[in-house]
Amino acid sequence: MASSLLVTVFILQLMIHLVNTVGATAINNIKKLWAVITRLPTPISKHVSLQRSLKREYLRLRQDMNSTSSKDEFAKWAKLRRQHDKVLAELEKTSATLNGYKGTFDKTITAARWLGTNGFRFFLQFWYAKEPLFWIPQGWVPRYVEWLLAFPRAPTGSISIQIWGIACVTIIQGLSEMLVGAYDIITKSRGSKVKEPQAFDASGKPLAPGRPNVPSSAGSEESKKGR
């Protein structure tokens, strides 16, 4: 039981760290999940389809109004204006309703995220407050340190779930900073490498890497000396 609880607390703290690193707002803005919900046979999908049709009608009326002269064709323009205002009012009302649904969806996702991370952590800390996760050797540390390690309600001489959670947070944060630092060093070292320019001989032909660029005149002189 204690070993599984140790692993559970570590994984939970790792999840909380990932959520805090990625950002709660980024996790809440799950557009794909919202798109799936809007396609289900619910009142939300009906409002979404109505909003799309109203947008198309609004754009069509707007285009017709722009192509109609308010002076030469005032009657037609006035009719289009009344239709335009009516469609615009319905579109604003539908958009407000969808914004309310979206706000409820965001609150639900936020609550589920909190319950699955911090809420579950608080539950474990409350439920297993008196459970010793593991024991330390007797006399290994002073008495007051044993009391601190067992805080708040675990048996003295053991490690409580709260202290183990703090240790997991410290280890995860340290490893995270090490990985981020190593990644920055690797990316900077790769970016600092400059590609060696291509060398060409006197005739304009590219030279092989590491081959010196010897002028053709010098090469001819050496060939004459060799003769």
Secondary structure, 3 states (H helix, E strand, C coil): CHHHHHHHHHHHHHHHHHHHHHCHHHHHCCHHHHHHHHHCCCHHHHHHHHHHHHHHHHHHHHHHHHHCCCCCCHHHHHHHHHHHHHHHHHHHHHHHHHHHHHHHHHHHHHHHHHHHHHHHHHHHHHHCCCCCCEECCCCCCCHHHHHHHCCCCCCCCEECHHHHHHHHHHHHHHHHHHHHHHHHHHHHHHHHCCCCCCCECCCCCECCCCCCCCCHHHHHHHHHHHC
